[in-house]
Each structure stands twice: as structure tokens, then as C-alpha cells.
Amino acid sequence: MASNTLRLVNRSPRQPIRKLPATIELPKDATAEDAKKAIARQAGVSDFNRIGLFDPETKKIIKDRHALIADQQSVMSAGELLVKDLGPQVSWRFVFVIEYFGPILFHALIIAIRPYIYPALPFAPAWWPYTYKNETEAPLTKVQWLVFVLFQLHFIKRELETMFLHKFSANTMPAFNIFRNSFFYWFFAGLVAAYDVYAPGSLSARTELGLLDYAGFALWFNGEVCNYLVHKHLAGLRKPGGTEKGIPRCIGSHLVTCPNYMFEIIAWVGVIMISRSWAVVLFILIGTSYMADWSKGKERALRQAFPDRYKPKKYTMLPGLI
């Protein structure tokens, strides 16, 4: 079989792969993943996922592990690949499982240790809401229990989708990401939200459900169901182990690029209506800023991948806004 011989150049001269061979010979049908395995084997790197391949012209990483090296025009014209050690790696699935476990844990933990974390402060102002006297005077209310159930169901759903539904185009991500990504969920959706929602004097500490609460529950339920339907559709666009993209044609896809993000926000607006918690609002505002960037990136990717077939969207996540 015919082959290509490519020069290998360290992407980061200050942190080089010390045993990187000067050249590598690859079959004509070698993919990026094949190249990573061959380079790792010759360089003595135990995990080929640590090897990052970069375009010599744009200096951007070659993300698609199934992309043919022979189809990378800049690589073939320059006759070289930029290579970098990306550091220790962990699987995408594992990272998401850890991320979503944080809120599940913290919401249960805060309720369990509730008598010990809302002490009566001697110098607290009259409006201070976080004062616990005893379970008789400040029991967990019906609304607080409802918010607890909504949080738990949401993140259990996310865990199940991660383990059994989602298909990831990349094998791994840098191990450090597990701390960066988890902080957002564990701190904002977990610790901060739980501490405010289950406080004795919080806006969630209501004993009766009103019209706004029932409307919020309806938004949450419909948002969660529609979000699952979109995730199921998106998973069906990619074969097991595949990296190919597809054009979403599902509920909400005629309105925005990423209807899963739209329905996610709708569900959380429902939680906000019930909890009335500033901490939940903060969590969603930060999350929305992340999703806005991701949705714009997905719109660009779809336009590039399907220039003739894809109908460009004006809004990527929220109709009329983003």
C-alpha cells in the first residue's frame, strides 16, 4: 500500500515530546487516530490520546479522529505535522458523570446537615434568612422538597443520558478539565444553590404551591421532556464510535441551532419560578453564557459542513435573543 512520509515538529518547543521521531510513514488511508497511535508508539507515550495533531498552517488542532491525514491539505502541502503532548487524559463520559454528580450529592448533603449550617447568629440583621432554630419551627417545606426533587431528577436524567445515550466524537479530554468543569456544577448548582434553597428563611421556604409554582412545574416538565427528545435525536445522527455530523431535524430545530439548550433553559426557568432563588438564577445566567458560545460554534460548524444543505439559523439558542 502506498504511504506518505511526514516530518514531525513539536508544537510547543518549550515542552517538547523528547523522543518524537523526525519523520513518520503513514499509509494513504491513515486517520488522525492512526497517526496518533503510530507517533505514540515510536515516541514511547503510553496513551495515544495524549498526542495532539495540529495543522501546520492554521496551528489549530485536528479534532476529528477519523479524518484522513491525506485529506488535510495544509499537512500534505507542507509535508509535516505539528505534534504536542496534551498531558494526562480522561474520557469525556467520565468527566460528565463526575460533573453531574456534584449537585446530586450537595442537595442531599445540605438537607442532611441542615441543623448545623444555619446557626442563629447573634449579630445577624433582622432580614437575615439563614437562621435555623429547630425542625419544629423551621421544617423543610413542601416547596423546598419539590425543588429538591426537580434538581435530583434533572441531574439523574443527565447522568443516565451521559452513560447510555450520548455519543462523543472525541475519546478523551485533558484530565485537568475534570476540576474546571466540575467546579461550575458542584459549586454553583450544588453548594450555592442548595445552601440558599433549603435555608429556613429563603424564598423557597413556602408551605403552599401557587399558580406561579404550577406554571413553573409545567415549564420544567415540558423542558425536560423536549430536551431528552432532542438529545435522543442528536444521538441518532451519529453511528456508534463515529464522528460524523448531521443536520438536526427535530422539535425546536426550525427555531434555533441548538434546541437542546433552548429546552434546558426553559426547564430551569421553571425551577426559578418555583424556587425564587437568586442562586439558581446565578447558576443559569453563567450556564447560559457558556451555552451561547457553544451554540454559535455549532452553527458555524454546520454551515461549514453542509454549505448547500443546511439552512442557516439567525438564532442559535433562544429565539429573538441569542
Secondary structure, 3 states (H helix, E strand, C coil): CCEEEEEEEECCCCCCCCCCCCEEEEECCCEHHHHHHHHHHHHCCCCHHHEEEECCCCCCECCCCCCEHHHCHHHHHHCEEEEEECCCEEEHHHHHHHHHHHHHHHHHHHHHCHHHHCCCCCCCCCCCCCCCCCCCCCCCCHHHHHHHHHHHHHHHHHHHHHHHCCCCCCCEEECCHHHHHHHHHHHHHHHHHHHHHCCCCCCCCCCCCCHHHHHHHHHHHHHHHHHHHHHHHHHHCCCCCCCCCCCCCCCCCCCCCCHHHHHHHHHHHHHHHHHCCHHHHHHHHHHHHHHHHHHHHHHHHHHHHCCCCCCCCCCCCCCCCC
